[in-house]
Amino acid sequence: MTRPTITEFENLIEADRKQYFSCLQTTLALLNGIPTSDEVQSQMTVLHNKGVTFFNLFERSIDEYGLPYFELNRDTKNRKIEDAEGLVDVIINHWTTLRQLSEKFSVNCPTPSTSAYSSVQRLLNYFEKEKSNELRNKFMAAKLPTKGFDNKAKFSGWKIGGRNLTVTQIAVGLVFTIVTGLLIFKYDILTGMQYMFCRIVFVTGITLIGSALIEGTVNINWTIQKSLTIKAVGWIAIFLLLLYKNMPNAPTP
């Protein structure tokens, strides 16, 4: 099973966001018109379904970005927190619109579950402590659940490569690189096996240093043959790029 990268995940969220806001504009037009109750009820259902899809995917991303598979850097983390804060007003406006339509045209209005938006709330409660009370009050004023703010279960946070790991990576990478350099320049002629070993160790060293210092996610899609494509992310992508691109010729006796 191929898992999406953070970039691909964010693209999916953006696509759902655009669909939701397009549907919202269509729905808001009903407030200024004279549609039938059935038309209003049908459009409200469509809008709510679009909203649920968009909000749920956003919350899923919050939960899944903590998995080891995803390589979350500080820029992505900060942007995600900002997006979550901005989503609060979108959620509140969503329910305000539905309730206004329900009241004006006397149709049924959906209700949020008691745990709705808990992931967004836990995230904001964890990273935006100074604003959490203000944000919680917004949900309360809109008569929306605040379980994520109130529950004792805290957001687990995102792992972004601690300093100790970074220093260790760089140190080991430097050792690999220096040792390989000494071997290459000490021996004038390398056998095929020695050459392969030195290349792998050297590339591993550069990969460790690069993955510790590079901010962002490296992705490659490399088509070897028509029916064979390699897709790699993060340090594996760096390793493959260094190992197979601009490859030096093997030594000859």
C-alpha atoms as a printed R data frame, in Angstrom:
    type eleno elety resid chain resno       x      y       z
1   ATOM     1    CA   MET     A     1   0.000  0.000   0.000
2   ATOM     2    CA   THR     A     2   1.456  3.373  -1.045
3   ATOM     3    CA   ARG     A     3   1.083  6.046   1.616
4   ATOM     4    CA   PRO     A     4   0.883  9.716   0.631
5   ATOM     5    CA   THR     A     5   3.664 12.136   1.469
6   ATOM     6    CA   ILE     A     6   2.856 15.230   3.513
7   ATOM     7    CA   THR     A     7   2.754 17.261   0.292
8   ATOM     8    CA   GLU     A     8   0.291 14.821  -1.287
9   ATOM     9    CA   PHE     A     9  -1.799 14.753   1.911
10  ATOM    10    CA   GLU     A    10  -1.961 18.548   1.982
11  ATOM    11    CA   ASN     A    11  -2.963 18.594  -1.693
12  ATOM    12    CA   LEU     A    12  -5.883 16.287  -0.876
13  ATOM    13    CA   ILE     A    13  -6.945 18.611   1.949
14  ATOM    14    CA   GLU     A    14  -6.703 21.624  -0.354
15  ATOM    15    CA   ALA     A    15  -8.859 19.894  -2.971
16  ATOM    16    CA   ASP     A    16 -11.534 19.156  -0.345
17  ATOM    17    CA   ARG     A    17 -11.287 22.720   0.950
18  ATOM    18    CA   LYS     A    18 -11.942 24.152  -2.524
19  ATOM    19    CA   GLN     A    19 -14.917 21.845  -3.052
20  ATOM    20    CA   TYR     A    20 -16.336 22.826   0.317
21  ATOM    21    CA   PHE     A    21 -16.043 26.572  -0.250
22  ATOM    22    CA   SER     A    22 -17.512 26.272  -3.726
23  ATOM    23    CA   CYS     A    23 -20.498 24.445  -2.227
24  ATOM    24    CA   LEU     A    24 -20.706 27.040   0.558
25  ATOM    25    CA   GLN     A    25 -21.073 29.860  -1.968
26  ATOM    26    CA   THR     A    26 -23.914 27.996  -3.667
27  ATOM    27    CA   THR     A    27 -25.567 27.413  -0.295
28  ATOM    28    CA   LEU     A    28 -25.268 31.036   0.843
29  ATOM    29    CA   ALA     A    29 -27.056 32.148  -2.315
30  ATOM    30    CA   LEU     A    30 -30.158 30.384  -0.982
31  ATOM    31    CA   LEU     A    31 -30.428 32.925   1.842
32  ATOM    32    CA   ASN     A    32 -31.104 35.652  -0.705
33  ATOM    33    CA   GLY     A    33 -33.483 33.631  -2.853
34  ATOM    34    CA   ILE     A    34 -36.849 31.931  -2.559
35  ATOM    35    CA   PRO     A    35 -36.029 28.223  -2.861
36  ATOM    36    CA   THR     A    36 -38.371 25.455  -1.771
37  ATOM    37    CA   SER     A    37 -37.830 23.674   1.526
38  ATOM    38    CA   ASP     A    38 -36.783 20.534  -0.304
39  ATOM    39    CA   GLU     A    39 -34.146 22.443  -2.260
40  ATOM    40    CA   VAL     A    40 -32.786 23.977   0.924
41  ATOM    41    CA   GLN     A    41 -32.748 20.651   2.740
42  ATOM    42    CA   SER     A    42 -30.966 18.968  -0.156
43  ATOM    43    CA   GLN     A    43 -28.332 21.712  -0.427
44  ATOM    44    CA   MET     A    44 -27.756 21.715   3.332
45  ATOM    45    CA   THR     A    45 -27.102 17.970   3.188
46  ATOM    46    CA   VAL     A    46 -24.594 18.425   0.368
47  ATOM    47    CA   LEU     A    47 -22.840 21.252   2.213
48  ATOM    48    CA   HIS     A    48 -22.660 19.327   5.458
49  ATOM    49    CA   ASN     A    49 -21.256 16.249   3.730
50  ATOM    50    CA   LYS     A    50 -18.595 18.385   2.023
51  ATOM    51    CA   GLY     A    51 -17.775 19.956   5.376
52  ATOM    52    CA   VAL     A    52 -17.516 16.616   7.156
53  ATOM    53    CA   THR     A    53 -15.177 15.312   4.428
54  ATOM    54    CA   PHE     A    54 -12.965 18.405   4.606
55  ATOM    55    CA   PHE     A    55 -12.866 18.689   8.410
56  ATOM    56    CA   ASN     A    56 -12.326 14.948   8.942
57  ATOM    57    CA   LEU     A    57  -9.439 14.793   6.473
58  ATOM    58    CA   PHE     A    58  -7.816 17.797   8.157
59  ATOM    59    CA   GLU     A    59  -8.164 16.143  11.574
60  ATOM    60    CA   ARG     A    60  -6.868 12.859  10.195
61  ATOM    61    CA   SER     A    61  -3.754 14.641   8.994
62  ATOM    62    CA   ILE     A    62  -3.171 16.004  12.513
63  ATOM    63    CA   ASP     A    63  -3.282 12.480  13.936
64  ATOM    64    CA   GLU     A    64  -1.270 10.793  11.188
65  ATOM    65    CA   TYR     A    65   1.549 13.331  10.929
66  ATOM    66    CA   GLY     A    66   2.753 11.936  14.240
67  ATOM    67    CA   LEU     A    67   3.446  8.545  12.648
68  ATOM    68    CA   PRO     A    68   7.118  7.671  11.967
69  ATOM    69    CA   TYR     A    69   6.383  7.377   8.248
70  ATOM    70    CA   PHE     A    70   5.864 11.129   7.878
71  ATOM    71    CA   GLU     A    71   8.858 13.468   8.020
72  ATOM    72    CA   LEU     A    72   7.466 16.617   9.600
73  ATOM    73    CA   ASN     A    73   9.735 19.661   9.644
74  ATOM    74    CA   ARG     A    74   9.303 22.843  11.684
75  ATOM    75    CA   ASP     A    75   7.902 24.884   8.796
76  ATOM    76    CA   THR     A    76   5.210 22.300   8.068
77  ATOM    77    CA   LYS     A    77   4.398 22.037  11.763
78  ATOM    78    CA   ASN     A    78   3.978 25.811  12.155
79  ATOM    79    CA   ARG     A    79   1.859 26.056   9.009
80  ATOM    80    CA   LYS     A    80  -0.366 23.227  10.240
81  ATOM    81    CA   ILE     A    81  -0.937 24.999  13.549
82  ATOM    82    CA   GLU     A    82  -1.828 28.225  11.709
83  ATOM    83    CA   ASP     A    83  -4.208 26.328   9.412
84  ATOM    84    CA   ALA     A    84  -5.876 24.689  12.424
85  ATOM    85    CA   GLU     A    85  -6.425 28.063  14.060
86  ATOM    86    CA   GLY     A    86  -7.912 29.415  10.835
87  ATOM    87    CA   LEU     A    87 -10.161 26.364  10.565
88  ATOM    88    CA   VAL     A    88 -11.923 27.330  13.795
89  ATOM    89    CA   ASP     A    89 -13.729 30.229  12.102
90  ATOM    90    CA   VAL     A    90 -14.565 28.011   9.102
91  ATOM    91    CA   ILE     A    91 -16.161 25.411  11.392
92  ATOM    92    CA   ILE     A    92 -18.153 28.027  13.288
93  ATOM    93    CA   ASN     A    93 -19.308 29.687  10.059
94  ATOM    94    CA   HIS     A    94 -20.325 26.255   8.734
95  ATOM    95    CA   TRP     A    95 -22.720 25.680  11.621
96  ATOM    96    CA   THR     A    96 -23.931 29.281  11.619
97  ATOM    97    CA   THR     A    97 -24.908 28.921   7.950
98  ATOM    98    CA   LEU     A    98 -26.698 25.621   8.505
99  ATOM    99    CA   ARG     A    99 -28.631 26.962  11.471
100 ATOM   100    CA   GLN     A   100 -29.638 30.153   9.675
101 ATOM   101    CA   LEU     A   101 -30.976 28.145   6.760
102 ATOM   102    CA   SER     A   102 -32.757 25.751   9.082
103 ATOM   103    CA   GLU     A   103 -34.441 28.597  10.963
104 ATOM   104    CA   LYS     A   104 -35.360 30.645   7.900
105 ATOM   105    CA   PHE     A   105 -36.816 27.777   5.868
106 ATOM   106    CA   SER     A   106 -38.016 25.559   8.747
107 ATOM   107    CA   VAL     A   107 -35.980 22.500   7.746
108 ATOM   108    CA   ASN     A   108 -34.022 19.981   9.778
109 ATOM   109    CA   CYS     A   109 -30.517 20.914  10.850
110 ATOM   110    CA   PRO     A   110 -27.794 18.316  11.511
111 ATOM   111    CA   THR     A   111 -26.029 18.262  14.869
112 ATOM   112    CA   PRO     A   112 -22.318 17.717  15.567
113 ATOM   113    CA   SER     A   113 -21.142 14.684  17.512
114 ATOM   114    CA   THR     A   114 -19.920 15.238  21.067
115 ATOM   115    CA   SER     A   115 -16.330 14.542  19.993
116 ATOM   116    CA   ALA     A   116 -16.392 16.646  16.817
117 ATOM   117    CA   TYR     A   117 -13.200 18.638  16.101
118 ATOM   118    CA   SER     A   118 -11.377 17.130  19.085
119 ATOM   119    CA   SER     A   119  -8.105 16.681  17.189
120 ATOM   120    CA   VAL     A   120  -8.058 20.339  16.122
121 ATOM   121    CA   GLN     A   121  -8.874 21.420  19.669
122 ATOM   122    CA   ARG     A   122  -6.204 19.212  21.265
123 ATOM   123    CA   LEU     A   123  -3.645 20.512  18.784
124 ATOM   124    CA   LEU     A   124  -4.472 24.151  19.578
125 ATOM   125    CA   ASN     A   125  -4.622 23.448  23.293
126 ATOM   126    CA   TYR     A   126  -1.100 21.993  23.075
127 ATOM   127    CA   PHE     A   127   0.636 24.525  20.822
128 ATOM   128    CA   GLU     A   128  -1.441 27.670  21.407
129 ATOM   129    CA   LYS     A   129  -1.858 27.671  25.185
130 ATOM   130    CA   GLU     A   130  -2.244 31.458  25.373
131 ATOM   131    CA   LYS     A   131  -5.106 31.395  22.863
132 ATOM   132    CA   SER     A   132  -6.780 28.137  23.919
133 ATOM   133    CA   ASN     A   133  -9.318 29.763  26.277
134 ATOM   134    CA   GLU     A   134 -10.298 32.306  23.640
135 ATOM   135    CA   LEU     A   135 -10.675 29.581  21.005
136 ATOM   136    CA   ARG     A   136 -12.639 27.380  23.403
137 ATOM   137    CA   ASN     A   137 -15.005 30.273  24.100
138 ATOM   138    CA   LYS     A   138 -15.631 30.630  20.363
139 ATOM   139    CA   PHE     A   139 -16.807 27.016  20.203
140 ATOM   140    CA   MET     A   140 -18.954 27.470  23.301
141 ATOM   141    CA   ALA     A   141 -20.538 30.650  21.948
142 ATOM   142    CA   ALA     A   142 -21.408 28.767  18.771
143 ATOM   143    CA   LYS     A   143 -22.865 25.916  20.875
144 ATOM   144    CA   LEU     A   144 -20.320 23.432  19.536
145 ATOM   145    CA   PRO     A   145 -18.508 20.634  21.428
146 ATOM   146    CA   THR     A   146 -15.305 21.471  23.321
147 ATOM   147    CA   LYS     A   147 -14.221 17.958  24.232
148 ATOM   148    CA   GLY     A   148 -10.741 18.417  22.755
149 ATOM   149    CA   PHE     A   149 -10.158 21.451  24.989
150 ATOM   150    CA   ASP     A   150 -11.727 19.892  28.103
151 ATOM   151    CA   ASN     A   151 -10.494 16.299  27.944
152 ATOM   152    CA   LYS     A   152  -7.445 15.478  30.072
153 ATOM   153    CA   ALA     A   153  -6.002 13.483  27.176
154 ATOM   154    CA   LYS     A   154  -3.423 15.846  25.687
155 ATOM   155    CA   PHE     A   155  -2.116 16.034  22.159
156 ATOM   156    CA   SER     A   156   0.886 13.739  21.904
157 ATOM   157    CA   GLY     A   157   2.870 16.210  19.819
158 ATOM   158    CA   TRP     A   158   4.862 15.677  16.670
159 ATOM   159    CA   LYS     A   159   8.379 14.293  16.621
160 ATOM   160    CA   ILE     A   160  10.649 16.539  14.595
161 ATOM   161    CA   GLY     A   161  14.078 14.981  15.000
162 ATOM   162    CA   GLY     A   162  15.507 15.955  18.365
163 ATOM   163    CA   ARG     A   163  18.888 17.659  18.715
164 ATOM   164    CA   ASN     A   164  20.575 14.536  20.097
165 ATOM   165    CA   LEU     A   165  19.520 12.496  17.073
166 ATOM   166    CA   THR     A   166  20.670 15.249  14.703
167 ATOM   167    CA   VAL     A   167  24.106 15.529  16.333
168 ATOM   168    CA   THR     A   168  24.511 11.742  16.301
169 ATOM   169    CA   GLN     A   169  23.561 11.560  12.625
170 ATOM   170    CA   ILE     A   170  26.079 14.231  11.681
171 ATOM   171    CA   ALA     A   171  28.831 12.652  13.793
172 ATOM   172    CA   VAL     A   172  28.332  9.165  12.351
173 ATOM   173    CA   GLY     A   173  28.013 10.608   8.843
174 ATOM   174    CA   LEU     A   174  31.301 12.478   9.215
175 ATOM   175    CA   VAL     A   175  33.057  9.343  10.458
176 ATOM   176    CA   PHE     A   176  31.786  7.321   7.480
177 ATOM   177    CA   THR     A   177  32.790 10.075   5.046
178 ATOM   178    CA   ILE     A   178  36.272 10.604   6.499
179 ATOM   179    CA   VAL     A   179  37.041  6.887   6.748
180 ATOM   180    CA   THR     A   180  35.968  6.346   3.150
181 ATOM   181    CA   GLY     A   181  38.084  9.280   2.001
182 ATOM   182    CA   LEU     A   182  41.143  7.878   3.778
183 ATOM   183    CA   LEU     A   183  40.624  4.469   2.173
184 ATOM   184    CA   ILE     A   184  40.179  5.952  -1.306
185 ATOM   185    CA   PHE     A   185  43.283  8.107  -1.168
186 ATOM   186    CA   LYS     A   186  45.426  5.489   0.579
187 ATOM   187    CA   TYR     A   187  44.936  2.805  -2.049
188 ATOM   188    CA   ASP     A   188  45.688  3.684  -5.654
189 ATOM   189    CA   ILE     A   189  43.838  0.697  -7.094
190 ATOM   190    CA   LEU     A   190  40.602 -0.695  -5.692
191 ATOM   191    CA   THR     A   191  39.045 -4.003  -6.527
192 ATOM   192    CA   GLY     A   192  35.427 -4.037  -7.665
193 ATOM   193    CA   MET     A   193  34.276 -5.147  -4.211
194 ATOM   194    CA   GLN     A   194  36.328 -2.458  -2.456
195 ATOM   195    CA   TYR     A   195  34.964  0.157  -4.825
196 ATOM   196    CA   MET     A   196  31.344 -0.910  -4.156
197 ATOM   197    CA   PHE     A   197  31.924 -0.987  -0.399
198 ATOM   198    CA   CYS     A   198  33.511  2.487  -0.363
199 ATOM   199    CA   ARG     A   199  30.706  3.947  -2.455
200 ATOM   200    CA   ILE     A   200  27.984  2.567  -0.184
201 ATOM   201    CA   VAL     A   201  29.714  3.707   3.009
202 ATOM   202    CA   PHE     A   202  30.473  7.150   1.566
203 ATOM   203    CA   VAL     A   203  26.911  7.664   0.307
204 ATOM   204    CA   THR     A   204  25.540  6.493   3.666
205 ATOM   205    CA   GLY     A   205  27.676  9.084   5.418
206 ATOM   206    CA   ILE     A   206  26.527 11.918   3.136
207 ATOM   207    CA   THR     A   207  22.913 10.749   3.492
208 ATOM   208    CA   LEU     A   208  23.113 10.884   7.299
209 ATOM   209    CA   ILE     A   209  24.519 14.408   7.210
210 ATOM   210    CA   GLY     A   210  22.081 15.574   4.538
211 ATOM   211    CA   SER     A   211  18.962 14.166   6.199
212 ATOM   212    CA   ALA     A   212  19.976 15.839   9.483
213 ATOM   213    CA   LEU     A   213  20.507 19.276   7.925
214 ATOM   214    CA   ILE     A   214  17.982 19.497   5.081
215 ATOM   215    CA   GLU     A   215  14.678 21.154   6.023
216 ATOM   216    CA   GLY     A   216  11.777 19.702   4.086
217 ATOM   217    CA   THR     A   217  10.979 16.406   2.457
218 ATOM   218    CA   VAL     A   218  12.860 14.944  -0.496
219 ATOM   219    CA   ASN     A   219  10.737 12.894  -2.907
220 ATOM   220    CA   ILE     A   220  11.822 11.008  -6.017
221 ATOM   221    CA   ASN     A   221   9.952  9.043  -8.671
222 ATOM   222    CA   TRP     A   222  12.515  7.177 -10.698
223 ATOM   223    CA   THR     A   223  11.399  5.105 -13.689
224 ATOM   224    CA   ILE     A   224  14.012  2.400 -14.308
225 ATOM   225    CA   GLN     A   225  12.023  0.616 -16.981
226 ATOM   226    CA   LYS     A   226   8.609  1.136 -18.504
227 ATOM   227    CA   SER     A   227   7.019 -1.208 -15.975
228 ATOM   228    CA   LEU     A   228   9.331 -0.482 -13.008
229 ATOM   229    CA   THR     A   229   9.224  2.775 -11.036
230 ATOM   230    CA   ILE     A   230  10.869  3.452  -7.694
231 ATOM   231    CA   LYS     A   231   9.196  5.942  -5.372
232 ATOM   232    CA   ALA     A   232  11.183  7.047  -2.316
233 ATOM   233    CA   VAL     A   233  10.848  9.674   0.395
234 ATOM   234    CA   GLY     A   234  13.236 11.275   2.887
235 ATOM   235    CA   TRP     A   235  16.640  9.789   3.607
236 ATOM   236    CA   ILE     A   236  16.009  6.845   1.281
237 ATOM   237    CA   ALA     A   237  15.443  9.303  -1.569
238 ATOM   238    CA   ILE     A   238  18.703 11.098  -0.737
239 ATOM   239    CA   PHE     A   239  20.585  7.783  -0.591
240 ATOM   240    CA   LEU     A   240  19.297  6.623  -3.987
241 ATOM   241    CA   LEU     A   241  19.995  9.972  -5.628
242 ATOM   242    CA   LEU     A   242  23.596  9.990  -4.409
243 ATOM   243    CA   LEU     A   243  24.162  6.318  -5.164
244 ATOM   244    CA   TYR     A   244  22.840  6.237  -8.718
245 ATOM   245    CA   LYS     A   245  23.036  9.777 -10.094
246 ATOM   246    CA   ASN     A   246  26.368 11.015 -11.516
247 ATOM   247    CA   MET     A   247  27.832  7.640 -10.668
248 ATOM   248    CA   PRO     A   248  31.643  7.517 -11.150
249 ATOM   249    CA   ASN     A   249  33.144  4.822 -13.320
250 ATOM   250    CA   ALA     A   250  34.366  1.699 -11.589
251 ATOM   251    CA   PRO     A   251  38.172  1.472 -11.340
252 ATOM   252    CA   THR     A   252  39.995 -0.642 -13.916
253 ATOM   253    CA   PRO     A   253  43.117 -2.672 -13.129
